[in-house]
Amino acid sequence: MKKKEGLSRLLEIAGEKKSLLLFSGLFSAISALCILIPFWSIYEILKELLVHASDLSTIDSELMISWGWLAFIALIVGVLFLYAGLMLSHIAAFRILYGLKIKLSEHIGQLSLGYLNSTSIGCIKKILCGDIRTKEC
């Protein structure tokens, strides 16, 4: 049986928090699209300026102002979606870590007394409270 890797493993570990992670990804993608709009607006404004460079009185100022407002609004919306995506991902991450620590403590509670007698309290505390990625004890 092949072990799951990448996103499928992350969603398996996430358990009930899958929706938070998926919405986080969706909001981050929407944010990335919104943050690209100001660059497009700058391009359109520069195009308008360059097309009418010989006679600046023919520039459509209302068009340039509307592109400027679109850039500003898209930037604000992009930042709000980015903030929402980051908050959802952090909430999911901390809830997933909490769930993993609960499962780990339940597992340690089911270990034999012989293992617990041969292992120092500090090592068990380090496993529970410290970086669970280290395997030093």
JOZI-V69967 format. One record per residue. N is the residue number from 1. RES is the residue in three letters. SS is DSSP state (H for helix, E for strand, L for the rest). PSI is psi in whole degrees, -180 to 180 (* if undefined). Layout:
BEGIN
n: (N/N)
res: (RES/RES)
ss: (SS/SS)
psi: (PSI/PSI)
END
This chain:
BEGIN
n: (1/2/3/4/5/6/7/8/9/10/11/12/13/14/15/16/17/18/19/20/21/22/23/24/25/26/27/28/29/30/31/32/33/34/35/36/37/38/39/40/41/42/43/44/45/46/47/48/49/50/51/52/53/54/55/56/57/58/59/60/61/62/63/64/65/66/67/68/69/70/71/72/73/74/75/76/77/78/79/80/81/82/83/84/85/86/87/88/89/90/91/92/93/94/95/96/97/98/99/100/101/102/103/104/105/106/107/108/109/110/111/112/113/114/115/116/117/118/119/120/121/122/123/124/125/126/127/128/129/130/131/132/133/134/135/136/137)
res: (MET/LYS/LYS/LYS/GLU/GLY/LEU/SER/ARG/LEU/LEU/GLU/ILE/ALA/GLY/GLU/LYS/LYS/SER/LEU/LEU/LEU/PHE/SER/GLY/LEU/PHE/SER/ALA/ILE/SER/ALA/LEU/CYS/ILE/LEU/ILE/PRO/PHE/TRP/SER/ILE/TYR/GLU/ILE/LEU/LYS/GLU/LEU/LEU/VAL/HIS/ALA/SER/ASP/LEU/SER/THR/ILE/ASP/SER/GLU/LEU/MET/ILE/SER/TRP/GLY/TRP/LEU/ALA/PHE/ILE/ALA/LEU/ILE/VAL/GLY/VAL/LEU/PHE/LEU/TYR/ALA/GLY/LEU/MET/LEU/SER/HIS/ILE/ALA/ALA/PHE/ARG/ILE/LEU/TYR/GLY/LEU/LYS/ILE/LYS/LEU/SER/GLU/HIS/ILE/GLY/GLN/LEU/SER/LEU/GLY/TYR/LEU/ASN/SER/THR/SER/ILE/GLY/CYS/ILE/LYS/LYS/ILE/LEU/CYS/GLY/ASP/ILE/ARG/THR/LYS/GLU/CYS)
ss: (L/L/L/L/L/H/H/H/H/H/H/H/H/H/H/H/H/H/H/H/H/H/H/H/H/H/H/H/H/H/H/H/H/H/H/H/H/H/H/H/H/H/H/H/H/H/H/H/H/H/H/L/L/L/L/H/H/H/L/L/H/H/H/H/H/H/H/H/H/H/H/H/H/H/H/H/H/H/H/H/H/H/H/H/H/H/H/H/H/H/H/H/H/H/H/H/H/H/H/H/H/H/H/H/H/H/H/H/H/L/L/L/H/H/H/H/H/H/L/L/H/H/H/H/H/H/H/H/H/L/L/L/L/L/L/L/L)
psi: (127/135/143/146/162/-135/-38/-38/-40/-44/-31/-43/-36/-33/-117/-16/14/-42/-38/-43/-41/-43/-35/-45/-41/-47/-37/-38/-43/-41/-44/-40/-42/-35/-16/-24/-41/-34/-40/-41/-42/-42/-46/-38/-45/-37/-43/-41/-41/-34/-37/30/-29/-32/96/-16/-16/2/136/95/-33/-38/-43/-38/-40/-37/-36/-45/-39/-42/-45/-47/-42/-37/-46/-46/-41/-42/-39/-43/-38/-45/-46/-42/-42/-42/-43/-41/-37/-41/-46/-44/-47/-35/-38/-44/-40/-44/-40/-39/-36/-46/-39/-43/-35/-39/-43/-35/-23/-2/157/155/-28/-42/-43/-33/-33/-8/137/153/-37/-36/-43/-41/-39/-39/-43/-42/-22/-157/113/-5/-20/146/50/-29/*)
END
